[in-house]
């Protein structure tokens, strides 16, 4: 497995296991399934909800959020808006894992298992 992707998965899994009251926020159900394949959780999907509705719901259940949107233009825009909104609801926001993912060369969260499998067999 690529060292950067391995570092990303290891760091995220370890962070989530050590942080009570934190959740990973992803764009869709394929992203959620991709992370759950590596026993990373809890994972919450946006599922087309309004950002303020997400902020309100998460602030009732969690104290911190790892935002892990895709690294395309849309994902970057979602990340910026969500960060501002979630912080407005009093949530701590961690975006460092997006940078780990960027360094690994992976743009889409849902592709992680496929890339890991390809690396394993090459």
Secondary structure, DSSP 8 states (H G I E B T S, - for coil): --HHHHHHHHHHHHHHHH-TTEEEEESSHHHHHHHHTTT---EEE-TT--HHHHHHHHHHH-SEEEE---SSHHHHHHHHHHHHHHHHTT-EEE-HHHHHHHHHT---GGGHHHHHHHHHH-
